[in-house]
Amino acid sequence: MSTHTDFQRGPLGADGSAPSLRQSRRFSVAPMMDWTDRHCRYLHRLLTRHGLLFTEMVNSGAVVHGDAERHLRFDDVEHPVALQLGGSDPRELAEASRIATTFGYDEINLNVGCPSDRVQSGRFGACLMAEPELVADCVRAMRDATDRPVTVKCRIGIDDQDTEESLDRFADAMVAAGVDALYVHARKAWLKGLSPKENRTIPPLDYPRVYRLRQRLAPLPVMINGGIETLEQVAAHLPLTDGVMLGRAAYHNPMLLADIDRLVFGVERDSPGLEALIAAMADYAEGQLAEGQRLNGIARHMLGLANGRPGARQFRQVMSVDACRKGAGPEVFLRALAAVDLSDLARAG
């Protein structure tokens, strides 16, 4: 057995026990469409044992009427892991939650924050913030169908809504429906006039609004999301919320996650080194290739691992180009690693 198999254990508390889900929510990696698939989550779990990982959003109809195995399958090492569902039909969401429970997810989350046109046309995502009672019906139906916590991820408002009155009204409806926690992106979503990309940057951030919501709803856990890019910012939000959710910063610079267990959970562990990570991912890729997966589907999540090191550009080039070649195998990862200056072995990224 390889020397790096320690990476593959599940999250452990300081006393060797598994942390509670509420503790794990102190830090989570956001659900990101086309990004946080199971290969991405496997990599992130090597970097943090304690944080909560999210799937990308899965349409409830795809779970109920499609290939549930393809959409919901995950590796046990990913625990704790939350499934994010998109939809607005209470009965369909209930059935999707029931199916998801059989797969062993730790939490089931409803997306009420995505601003894309594709999502709006299906009547789910951020547009549902205008229909709090419908969302409450969805939450009730999901809770009736599963024994797992049911949570909601939302924005502070949409379009011309008053973020004080409308967010409180939405949150009160969720509490009345029995929601277990809220994840709040501290921006409005402008559904008219802004693209999904613009909605991630143009609407101003309003962190104090999320802080006030958390105070008002206590003891219901309220986690904050949006525009958080550094460990210093994570640390600044923690005393004022019940947890911090990191999105694109964690994806593009995954080595940030190597310090999360120490910074957020107070668990001292040796930061995973790049060499050990590459070796662990090469082992993982070997098993996935044997099941018919393609190497580039794994390699694309690893492009940022060498950020900040001499040779990072060539690392990315080898990983993005060579991994797409016919017959590419885990040796591509080792070839990419050879391009990186590893003289400072203590450096985490």
Disulfide bonds with the S-S distance in Angstrom:
none
